[in-house]
Each structure stands twice: as structure tokens, then as C-alpha cells.
Amino acid sequence: MSKQTSHTMTELEIRRLSWRCRRGLLELDIVLQRFAEYHLATLDADELAAFDSLLDSPDNAFLDVVTNRIEAASAGIRETMAMQRLLAKLRNNLN
């Protein structure tokens, strides 16, 4: 079992990731806005790295993974424990 790394995000990191959350798909924008509001500032270092990596994904693949239409690996996303925790938090914002 891996140890979670504690990390307090700087204002600059929050602004940078918030900016990267702006996407071309309205559905994805809504999910990411909710996620940023409730979870962004509380992510640990591993989740932050996973989120940064996930934000590199194309919009359609990103949305398909978050909505469980496809597996993360099918979209070329490496499924680490941090990525699994992150995806669970993102999926929690679908409702």
C-alpha cells in the first residue's frame, strides 16, 4: 500500500489547473467546474500529477473515461491508484 503524499496547493497551481479545466465540451466543463469547486484544493501530490496528466487527454476521451463509457487504459490513460481515486472524485460530480 502506498503512502499518500500531503501537498498544499499554491494559489498559482490552483489558477493553472483551473485554467486547464476550461474545455471545449459543455458536459466536461460542468463536471470539471464542480470538481474544481469541491476537490481541486484538497488533492494530494499523486492525485495532482494524475489530474495534470488527465487534462492532457482529448475532450471526448476525457469525458468518456469520466462517464465510464470506456476504460481509462483504452484512452491511453495510465490507471494508477492516484488516477483511480481521482476518477472516483470526478465521477462523484456527475450527479
Sine and cosine of phi, psi and omega as CSV:
sin_phi,cos_phi,sin_psi,cos_psi,sin_omega,cos_omega
0.00,0.00,0.77,-0.64,-0.04,-1.00
-1.00,0.05,0.50,-0.86,0.01,-1.00
-0.99,0.12,0.74,-0.67,0.05,-1.00
-0.97,0.25,0.68,-0.73,0.01,-1.00
-1.00,-0.02,0.78,-0.63,0.03,-1.00
-0.99,0.17,0.65,-0.76,-0.02,-1.00
-0.44,-0.90,0.78,-0.62,0.11,-0.99
-0.98,-0.20,0.84,-0.55,-0.04,-1.00
-0.96,0.28,0.63,-0.77,0.10,-1.00
-0.99,0.16,0.30,-0.96,0.04,-1.00
-0.86,0.51,-0.62,0.79,0.02,-1.00
-0.89,0.46,-0.69,0.72,0.03,-1.00
-0.89,0.46,-0.68,0.73,0.00,-1.00
-0.88,0.47,-0.71,0.71,0.01,-1.00
-0.90,0.44,-0.67,0.74,-0.02,-1.00
-0.89,0.45,-0.73,0.68,0.00,-1.00
-0.94,0.35,-0.59,0.81,0.05,-1.00
-0.88,0.48,-0.65,0.76,0.04,-1.00
-0.90,0.43,-0.66,0.75,-0.01,-1.00
-0.93,0.36,-0.30,0.95,0.03,-1.00
-0.97,0.26,-0.22,0.97,0.03,-1.00
-0.97,0.25,0.89,-0.45,-0.10,-0.99
-0.84,-0.54,0.01,-1.00,-0.02,-1.00
-1.00,-0.01,-0.21,0.98,0.00,-1.00
-0.96,-0.26,0.80,-0.60,-0.02,-1.00
-0.84,0.54,-0.69,0.72,-0.02,-1.00
-0.86,0.51,-0.68,0.73,0.00,-1.00
-0.94,0.35,-0.63,0.78,0.07,-1.00
-0.85,0.53,-0.69,0.73,-0.01,-1.00
-0.89,0.45,-0.74,0.67,0.01,-1.00
-0.87,0.49,-0.71,0.71,-0.04,-1.00
-0.94,0.34,-0.57,0.82,0.06,-1.00
-0.89,0.45,-0.71,0.70,0.03,-1.00
-0.89,0.45,-0.71,0.71,0.00,-1.00
-0.86,0.51,-0.74,0.67,-0.01,-1.00
-0.87,0.49,-0.66,0.75,-0.02,-1.00
-0.90,0.44,-0.65,0.76,-0.11,-0.99
-0.99,-0.13,-0.42,0.91,-0.18,-0.98
-0.79,-0.62,-0.42,0.91,-0.19,-0.98
-0.81,0.58,-0.73,0.68,-0.07,-1.00
-0.95,0.32,-0.18,0.98,-0.06,-1.00
-0.95,-0.30,0.07,1.00,-0.01,-1.00
-0.93,0.37,0.62,-0.79,0.10,-0.99
-0.99,0.16,0.10,-0.99,-0.10,-1.00
-0.86,0.50,-0.65,0.76,0.01,-1.00
-0.92,0.39,-0.64,0.77,0.03,-1.00
-0.93,0.37,-0.60,0.80,0.06,-1.00
-0.88,0.47,-0.68,0.73,0.03,-1.00
-0.90,0.43,-0.66,0.75,0.03,-1.00
-0.90,0.44,-0.67,0.74,-0.01,-1.00
-0.91,0.42,-0.69,0.73,0.04,-1.00
-0.85,0.52,-0.68,0.73,0.03,-1.00
-0.91,0.42,-0.69,0.73,-0.01,-1.00
-0.89,0.45,-0.58,0.81,0.01,-1.00
-0.92,0.40,-0.25,0.97,0.08,-1.00
-0.98,0.20,-0.21,0.98,-0.03,-1.00
-0.96,0.29,0.52,-0.85,0.11,-0.99
-0.88,0.47,0.50,-0.86,-0.08,-1.00
-0.80,0.60,-0.75,0.66,-0.06,-1.00
-0.90,0.44,-0.68,0.74,0.03,-1.00
-0.91,0.42,-0.67,0.74,0.02,-1.00
-0.84,0.54,-0.78,0.62,-0.01,-1.00
-0.89,0.45,-0.66,0.75,0.01,-1.00
-0.89,0.46,-0.61,0.79,0.03,-1.00
-0.94,0.33,-0.71,0.71,-0.02,-1.00
-0.90,0.44,-0.59,0.81,-0.02,-1.00
-1.00,0.00,0.13,0.99,0.04,-1.00
0.91,0.41,0.38,0.93,0.07,-1.00
-0.96,0.28,-0.53,0.85,0.07,-1.00
-0.68,-0.73,0.37,-0.93,0.07,-1.00
-0.97,0.26,0.52,-0.85,-0.01,-1.00
-0.83,0.55,-0.68,0.74,-0.03,-1.00
-0.88,0.48,-0.55,0.83,0.03,-1.00
-0.91,0.41,-0.42,0.91,0.02,-1.00
-1.00,-0.09,0.13,0.99,0.01,-1.00
0.98,0.19,0.35,0.94,-0.02,-1.00
-0.98,-0.18,0.82,-0.58,-0.01,-1.00
-0.96,0.27,0.85,-0.53,-0.06,-1.00
-1.00,-0.03,1.00,0.04,0.10,-0.99
-1.00,0.01,0.12,-0.99,0.08,-1.00
-0.87,0.49,-0.65,0.76,0.01,-1.00
-0.90,0.44,-0.65,0.76,0.02,-1.00
-0.91,0.42,-0.64,0.77,0.03,-1.00
-0.89,0.45,-0.68,0.74,0.05,-1.00
-0.89,0.45,-0.68,0.73,0.00,-1.00
-0.89,0.46,-0.74,0.68,0.00,-1.00
-0.89,0.45,-0.59,0.81,0.06,-1.00
-0.88,0.47,-0.67,0.75,0.03,-1.00
-0.92,0.40,-0.67,0.75,0.03,-1.00
-0.90,0.44,-0.68,0.73,0.00,-1.00
-0.92,0.40,-0.47,0.88,0.05,-1.00
-0.90,0.43,-0.39,0.92,-0.01,-1.00
-1.00,-0.02,0.16,0.99,0.02,-1.00
-0.98,0.19,-0.37,0.93,-0.06,-1.00
-1.00,0.09,0.00,0.00,0.00,0.00
